Amino acid sequence: MERRLIAGTPYRKLLTAPRPVAEGVKARLEARGIPVILETPFPGLPEAALGTYMGDVNLFVPEALLGEAEATLEEEIP
């Protein structure tokens, strides 16, 4: 499992998915108070920051909240 240190906080990769799917997961997790970082294969390009890249992206969450994030994804969507 990939790990990143972001602003001194360890993050773990939760999943890789197409950008539209990852954005939906991100919104769901952030609604639960779980911070999310999306990482495209092209860091620094405007398409990545603007959200116009629709290919696969990695979704990272704080390592301490990984279990909660996984549990949230396992819940049924109403």
KELO-491156 format. One record per residue: residue in one letter; x, y, z of N, C-alpha, C in turn. Coordinates in pm, whole numbers, plus 50000, padded with zeros to 5 digits. Example, Ala and Ser with C-alpha at 12.3 -4.5 7.8 and 13.67 -1.06 7.14 Angstrom:
# KELO-491156
a513194943150780512304955050780513204967050780;s512854977550708513674989450714512905000350787;
//
This chain:
# KELO-491156
m500854988250000500005000050000500905012550000;e500625021349908501455033349896501215042850013;r502285049750047502245059250158502845072350114;r502255083450160502785096950134502825104450266;l503805112950281503865121950396503455135750344;i502305140650388501765153350340501615162650459;a502365173650458502355183350567502585176550702;g503485166950702503855160150826502905149050870;t501845146650791500865136250825501015124650728;p501125112250780501205100750690499835097650628;y499805096350496498615092750421498845079150355;r497775071450339497825058650271496875058750152;k497265051450047496395050549929495215041449963;l494025046749942492795039149967492375031749841;l492475038449725492055032149601492575039849481;t492465033549366492715039849237491445038049156;a490955048849097489705048349022489685059548920;p488775058548819488615069648726488215082248803;r488645093748756488435106448827486985108548870;p485985106148785484605108548830484205099748949;v484645087348950484355078349063485095083049187;a486365086449172487165091049285486595103849345;e486075112849262485475125249313484245122049398;g483455112249357482295108049436482695102149569;v483725093849568484235087949692484795098949782;k485515108249723486085119449798484985127249870;a483915130449798482805137949858482185130149974;r482025117349955481435108850060482315108450184;l483615106950165484535106550279484625120050348;e484725130650270484835144050330483575147650408;a482415142450366481175144750441481255138350580;r482115128250593482335121650722483505127750799;g484095138250743485205144950810486555138750784;i486645130450682487905123850647488575131750535;p489745137550560490445144850454490885135450342;v490845140350220491185132250103492115140150011;i493105133349958494005139049858493875130549732;l493585136949619493575129949490494895132649421;e495485122249365496775123549297496645118149156;t496875126649057496845122348917498245117848878;p498355111048764499685107148717500505118948666;f499895130848659500565142548602500595154148700;p501295152848812501305163948908501865176748846;g501235187748880501715200548832501085205348702;l500385196648631499725200948508498375207248540;p497975217348467496695224048494495505214448488;e495535204748397494425195348384494215187748514;a495285184548582495195177148707494535185748815;a494965198148826494425207148929493005211448900;l492685213448774491365218248736490305207348735;g490745194848739489785183848739489325179648601;t490005184048496489605180248361490175166848319;y491165161748392491725148448365490745138048420;m490265129148335489235119448375489765105148385;g491055103448370491635090048382491745085848528;d492485075148552492645070048687493445079348776;v492985080848899493685088649001493785080249127;n494765083449209494915076949339494245085549445;l493575079049539492895086049646493595082349777;f494135092449845494855090349970494065096250087;v494115089350202493485094150326494525093150437;p494355100950545495305099850656495375085450707;e496565081050731496785067250777495935064050901;a495795073550992495035071251115493545069351087;l493065073750971491645072750937491375062450828;l492385054550792492245044850685491125034750714;g491095029350835490055019650871488665025550861;e488505037750908487205044550901486815047050755;a487785050750673487515053050531487085040050464;e487765029150493487405016250435486005012050479;a485685014050607484365010650659483285019050591;t483575031750567482615040550501482305035550361;l483325030850290483125025950154482345012850153;e482425005250260481714992450266480224994250299;e479865005850351478455008550382477675009750253;e476415005750259475565007050141475225021650118;i475185025449993474795039049956473275039549955;p472665049250026471195049850033470565052349897;
//
